[in-house]
Structures are given as structure tokens and as C-alpha cells.
């Protein structure tokens, strides 16, 4: 069993594994393994437990479908919330960690989380400042363009895309805001014109 001091048992008998997986068990003979003298399970570890105490789960946490339960200790600093939390929970609930869909959904959850935080910052007294927070000013003040062209930099290939990836979302959000305000203004004017 996981997290105990015993070596976990094999899921299948040795003969089945050897028949199904070519080359399985090539290191079963202790003479073929240099780590055998150090691979001992009868030594005293100093642990005062056989199975560690489990942390109390106050809020449901995401966990891999490959495990029977959460790890004995887990983080609680970033609970799932909003649309990004729903995307992450779905990734853990539906897909194994061995599937690309699991990780792509987690990346999508991170992007949605960034959008949620940018949107919520607009409702505060100090919203995000894309000019200072993206480092655009240091490109001019700290010889950013010259340093990009000197030497043998590996990242020169994607440098033309950096402004698009960093500034693009802000430009799209600004254009969407202008379009929304324009549409609301036209609708308001149309209502005023229709009134008798």
C-alpha cells in the first residue's frame, strides 16, 4: 500500500508481467543489480508511525483518479474557485494524469484564472497596469532591444511573438470594451429617440 513502510506488492504476478511486457524482470536477479546491498527494508527508519497521520480535509480538494485518497499532507493555500476552479476540478475528476487532456485542461484553467483576476482587478481602486507590469518600459530604459540582438540568444525565434502574447490580450480587452460601450450608447440613444 502507498505511504506505508512495506514495499508495495506487484499488481500482477511476475509471470503475467513477463509475458505481457517484453524485457520485464531483467533486473530480478540480484547479481544484475548493483543497488541490491543498499536496497534493504529491514532497517529502522526512525519513523514513529507505520502510516502517517492524515491532514483533515476541510474543503474538498482535487485529486488524481489514479489514487484511492489524497496524500497525507496537501496544500490548502489555493482552493478552487470560479470558472477556473470548475475547469481544474473537471480535469482531475475526468482524466488520468497520464492523459494530455488532463494537463491541457489545467493549462486552460490557469489562463481562465488569469482572465478572472484581470477582470476582478478592474473592479478595484487599483486595477492592473499593463504598461508597467509587462515590462514594456524597461525595454526602452534598460537597453532591452539592444540586449536582445547581442550575443547568441536562443529565444530570438519567438521574440516577434512576445508583444503579441503579452500585449495582445490587453488590446483585445480594450477593443471589446470600446465596442461594448458603443453598443450600449447606441441602444440608449435609440430608446430616447423612440420615446414620444
C-alpha positions as CSV (number, residue, x, y, z in Angstrom):
1,X,0.0,0.0,0.0
2,X,1.2,3.5,-0.7
3,X,2.7,5.6,2.2
4,X,3.5,2.6,4.4
5,X,6.9,1.2,5.2
6,X,6.4,-2.1,3.3
7,X,7.4,-2.5,-0.3
8,X,4.2,-2.3,-2.3
9,X,3.0,-5.6,-3.9
10,X,3.0,-6.1,-7.6
11,X,-0.3,-5.5,-9.3
12,X,0.1,-8.7,-11.4
13,X,2.1,-11.9,-10.9
14,X,5.6,-11.9,-12.3
15,X,4.8,-14.5,-15.0
16,X,2.0,-12.4,-16.4
17,X,4.1,-9.3,-16.4
18,X,7.0,-11.1,-18.2
19,X,4.5,-12.5,-20.8
20,X,2.9,-9.1,-21.4
21,X,5.9,-6.7,-21.3
22,X,9.0,-7.7,-23.3
23,X,12.1,-7.5,-21.1
24,X,10.2,-7.1,-17.9
25,X,12.1,-8.5,-14.9
26,X,15.5,-8.2,-16.5
27,X,16.8,-7.0,-13.1
28,X,15.1,-9.5,-10.9
29,X,18.4,-11.4,-10.3
30,X,20.2,-9.7,-7.5
31,X,23.5,-10.3,-9.3
32,X,22.4,-8.0,-12.1
33,X,21.6,-5.1,-9.8
34,X,24.3,-3.0,-8.2
35,X,21.8,-1.4,-5.8
36,X,20.9,-4.7,-4.0
37,X,23.2,-4.3,-1.0
38,X,21.6,-0.9,-0.3
39,X,18.1,-1.9,-1.1
40,X,17.0,-3.1,2.4
41,X,13.6,-2.8,4.0
42,X,14.6,-4.3,7.4
43,X,16.4,-1.1,8.6
44,X,15.0,1.1,11.3
45,X,13.8,4.4,9.6
46,X,13.2,6.3,12.9
47,X,9.6,7.0,11.9
48,X,7.2,6.7,14.8
49,X,4.4,5.6,12.6
50,X,3.6,2.9,10.0
51,X,1.1,5.0,8.2
52,X,1.4,8.8,8.6
53,X,-1.3,10.9,10.2
54,X,-3.7,12.3,7.6
55,X,-4.4,16.0,7.3
56,X,-8.0,16.9,7.8
57,X,-9.8,17.8,4.5
58,X,-12.0,20.8,5.4
59,X,-12.7,21.8,1.9
60,X,-12.9,19.2,-0.9
61,X,-9.6,19.0,-2.8
62,X,-8.9,17.8,-6.3
63,X,-7.1,14.5,-6.5
64,X,-5.9,12.2,-9.3
65,X,-8.3,9.4,-10.2
66,X,-5.4,7.1,-10.0
67,X,-5.1,7.3,-6.2
68,X,-7.6,5.9,-3.7
69,X,-7.2,9.0,-1.4
70,X,-5.4,12.3,-1.0
71,X,-1.8,12.4,0.0
72,X,-1.3,12.5,3.8
73,X,-0.4,16.2,3.6
74,X,-1.7,18.6,0.9
75,X,-1.8,22.3,0.2
76,X,-4.8,24.5,1.1
77,X,-3.5,27.9,0.1
78,X,-5.2,28.0,-3.3
79,X,-8.7,26.5,-3.1
80,X,-10.6,26.0,-6.3
81,X,-13.0,28.8,-7.2
82,X,-14.9,30.3,-10.1
83,X,-14.8,29.0,-13.7
84,X,-11.1,28.2,-13.5
85,X,-11.8,26.0,-10.4
86,X,-14.5,24.2,-12.3
87,X,-12.1,23.5,-15.2
88,X,-9.4,22.2,-12.9
89,X,-11.9,20.0,-10.9
90,X,-13.1,18.5,-14.2
91,X,-9.6,17.8,-15.3
92,X,-8.9,15.8,-12.1
93,X,-12.3,14.1,-12.0
94,X,-12.4,13.0,-15.6
95,X,-8.9,12.4,-16.9
96,X,-5.9,10.4,-15.7
97,X,-2.6,12.3,-15.1
98,X,-1.2,10.2,-18.0
99,X,-3.5,11.9,-20.5
100,X,-2.7,15.1,-22.3
101,X,-6.3,16.3,-21.9
102,X,-5.7,16.4,-18.1
103,X,-2.7,18.8,-18.5
104,X,-4.3,20.8,-21.2
105,X,-7.3,21.4,-19.1
106,X,-5.1,22.5,-16.2
107,X,-3.3,25.0,-18.5
108,X,-6.7,26.2,-19.7
109,X,-7.7,26.6,-16.0
110,X,-4.6,28.8,-15.4
111,X,-5.4,31.0,-18.4
112,X,-9.0,31.4,-17.2
113,X,-7.8,32.2,-13.7
114,X,-5.6,34.9,-15.1
115,X,-8.5,36.4,-17.0
116,X,-10.7,36.2,-13.9
117,X,-8.1,38.1,-11.9
118,X,-7.6,40.7,-14.6
119,X,-11.3,41.2,-14.7
120,X,-11.7,41.4,-10.9
121,X,-8.8,43.9,-10.8
122,X,-10.8,46.3,-12.9
123,X,-13.4,46.5,-10.1
124,X,-10.8,47.6,-7.5
125,X,-9.4,51.1,-6.8
126,X,-6.0,50.0,-8.1
127,X,-6.5,48.0,-11.3
128,X,-3.7,46.2,-13.1
129,X,-1.4,48.5,-15.1
130,X,-0.3,46.6,-18.3
131,X,2.3,49.2,-19.2
132,X,4.4,48.9,-16.0
133,X,3.6,45.3,-15.2
134,X,4.5,43.8,-18.5
135,X,8.0,45.4,-18.5
136,X,7.4,47.4,-21.7
137,X,9.1,50.5,-20.2
138,X,12.2,48.6,-19.3
139,X,12.6,47.6,-23.0
140,X,13.3,51.3,-23.7
141,X,15.0,52.4,-20.4
142,X,17.3,49.4,-19.9
143,X,18.5,48.7,-23.4
144,X,16.1,45.8,-23.9
145,X,16.1,45.9,-27.7
146,X,19.9,46.0,-27.9
147,X,20.3,43.2,-25.4
148,X,18.0,41.1,-27.5
149,X,20.2,41.5,-30.6
150,X,23.6,40.9,-28.9
151,X,25.2,37.6,-28.4
152,X,23.8,34.2,-29.2
153,X,20.3,34.3,-27.6
154,X,18.2,31.2,-28.1
155,X,14.9,33.0,-27.7
156,X,15.3,35.2,-30.8
157,X,12.9,32.9,-32.7
158,X,9.9,33.8,-30.5
159,X,10.8,37.4,-29.8
160,X,8.5,38.8,-32.5
161,X,5.6,36.9,-30.8
162,X,6.3,38.3,-27.3
163,X,4.5,41.6,-27.9
164,X,1.5,39.8,-29.3
165,X,1.3,37.3,-26.5
166,X,1.9,39.9,-23.7
167,X,0.0,42.9,-25.1
168,X,-2.5,41.1,-27.3
169,X,-5.0,40.2,-24.6
170,X,-4.9,43.8,-23.3
171,X,-5.6,45.2,-26.8
172,X,-8.4,42.7,-27.4
173,X,-9.9,43.6,-24.0
174,X,-9.7,47.3,-24.8
175,X,-11.3,46.9,-28.2
176,X,-14.1,44.7,-26.6
177,X,-14.7,47.4,-24.0
178,X,-14.9,50.2,-26.6
179,X,-17.3,48.1,-28.7
180,X,-19.5,47.3,-25.7
181,X,-19.6,50.9,-24.6
182,X,-20.5,51.9,-28.2
183,X,-23.3,49.4,-28.4
184,X,-24.7,50.4,-25.1
185,X,-24.6,54.0,-26.1
186,X,-26.4,53.4,-29.4
187,X,-29.1,51.3,-27.6
188,X,-29.6,54.1,-25.1
189,X,-29.9,56.7,-27.9
190,X,-32.3,54.6,-29.8
191,X,-34.6,54.3,-26.7
192,X,-34.5,58.1,-26.3
193,X,-35.4,58.7,-29.9
194,X,-38.4,56.2,-29.7
195,X,-39.9,57.9,-26.7
196,X,-42.8,60.3,-27.6
